[in-house]
């Protein structure tokens, strides 16, 4: 990216030239994410554990950062392996403060390190940048000490104590009670957030004030988090939740994945009860895509990270911005000092580049611009951070946030998609590593350990994010970008099982019918903890197959809390990109298989599960084939969907169009066939005719390059198991069937039921 400079010459930053991009990075950044661990063989570690030191190797500037040795962590004069689990006594001590940071403008100067204050006093303040862990994360995750359902509230005391420890008056924690603490980028919830927030952290060229109201699920989420801070998770706030289930779908910024997401949005994401931008995110099921940065060549990444490092404020800029905030808060606007900031400039016309143009696959970021910030943007709320703070009702508006380092690392196409559909989460992480196998889309083999570990990190961080961001939503799901979900049937099944699977099903009460949409009931701790799965088992571990599984939110609390003593190893492995030196530890937790990892965690900690599930065992809700199935892999397959199917995994973007058409028409064809069969018309002819019409419709909807019409065969419209009773879901025009559940014959888990057909 090029650099532009709109600031007076005297204010121009002194450390933005590019004699050596790596000079702008801390020692950990130089080898963390710039190449795959398999290539470098070096460790890569979080800044959340370490000692503060000045990087004296930089000639042009000085950056204070948290440095640790590749395989150890400092603790006084002793060295011990970073991966070693601490004992109980050590665990009870406070968490390292870099997981969170106190934001208080009055004591902002005191929160700087002694080294930073000393250099600033010596007139070197324009050369000293703040470390990322001294700033709140771009995710704007507020940590409340008294939150009854939060995982990260254990880091609140550390942030307050760290601030008090640096305070010149040493008045202690009492003075700092009830202040505003935010997650840093070392914390799990400092890594993932709405992609709009990531954009806002680096550029002013996206109108955040106008955009955020259109991301209604975001503003609702922050409002619910505030309401639930002091509420019992089971009783909530007395309001019914907007959603019954939220679904996270990890995807990538690759041209081959865009048609898959397009297909989902054109088919099953149009169902009536799906919350999306077209209906102001109102619906029982909310699906969000989860994106992260993809691996690129080392030179590109080094240059890019060097550019992004410029966005961090210097000590002088931080002090001036703090003074401006204090003056504005005190009403002394006229005497508020200006300060300098650096922001990313976006390419002209990037929003309008078509996908047919190769330029759309390049970053929308063009350069870094230096500008002067006056009080006006703070007072009138035109700065992105001020706009976010006001609309989210943050307790305080930070002077700066740590920028999302990798959000310019993706294409203009992804930025376009995020701003158009408003359903994208960003993981500021180098998670999408290059495959090290010959796997192609749809193959039943692995992408290789580095890529699969990245997927596991995405999924676990998603589950943690969803647990926190949607405190009133009972179920949290993980899906794939090549999964089709028959939403009316899936929600009907979930409502039926939740109300008592052994009871007769009242179909009309579980789907939209006669203008009535089933109410979304809140969290009830008296209910069984459900784990809805596409049943797989290996080495006596039962788990939900990766294309789609859903968990009661209490299960995330039980086994995926990264700050729980049982998950110290997981916390370490979760917050840094794949590192070769940790390879054996990834394998020990089964992190090379995200779905198996989740199942293993649930079986590894049964006592924690029973604690949160009212002493009752976890109940697995499974669907037999063909209710859940793989559809038409590239290899020859006779598997296909039927009227009873609810979740299908495929690998070609045309397949969901075929499935969607089928569900809209299969029950009509079956009804019409009753008369045709009486007239002696052959069943095969009826099936063939219906299939031909399906192919013709799909051909009219998608490019022929995607259609792959020859692969759709053996679809049964009339043949096969006789249909059970059904009701047509209003607004969707698909049949929802009365499919019974019964106990599953297994000794692997205490409670398991499965659907029939």
Secondary structure, 3 states (H helix, E strand, C coil): CEEEECCCHHHCCCCCCCCCHHHHCCHHHHHCCCCCHHHHCCCCCCCCCCEEEECCCCCCCEEEEEECCCCEEEECCEEEECCCCCCHHHHHCCCCHHHEEECCHHHCHHHCCHHHHHHHHHHHHHHEECCHHHCEECCCCEECCCCCCCCHHHHHHHHHHHHHHHCCCCCCHHHHCCCCEEECCCCHHHCEEEHHHHHHCCECCCCHHHHHHHCHHHHHHHHHHHHHCCCCCCCCCCCCCCCCEEEEEECCCCHHHHHHHHHHHHCHHHCCCEECHHHCCCCCEEEEEEEEEECCCHHHHHHHHHHHHCCCCEHHHHHHHHHHHHHHHCCCHHHCCCEEEEEEEECCCHHHCCCCCHHHHCCCEEEEEEEEECHHHHHCCCCHHHHHHHHHCCCCCCCCEECCCCHHHCCHHHHHHHHHHCCEEEEEEEEECCCCCCCCCCCCCCCCHHHHHHHHHHHHHHHHHHHHHCCCCCEEEEEECCEEECHHHHHHHHHHHHHHCCCCCCHHHHCCECCECCCCCCCCCCCCCEEEECEEEECCEEEECCCEEEEEHHHHHHHCCCCCHHHHHHHHHHCCCCCHHHHHHHHHCCCCCHHHHHHHHHHHCHHHHHHHCCCCCCEEEEECCCCEEECCCCCCCCCCCCCCCCEEECCCCCHHHHHHHHHHHHHHHHHHHHHHHHCCCCHHHHHHHHHHHHHHHHHHHCCHHHHCHHHCCCCCCCCCCCCCCEEECCCCCCEEECCCEEECCCCCCCEEEEECC
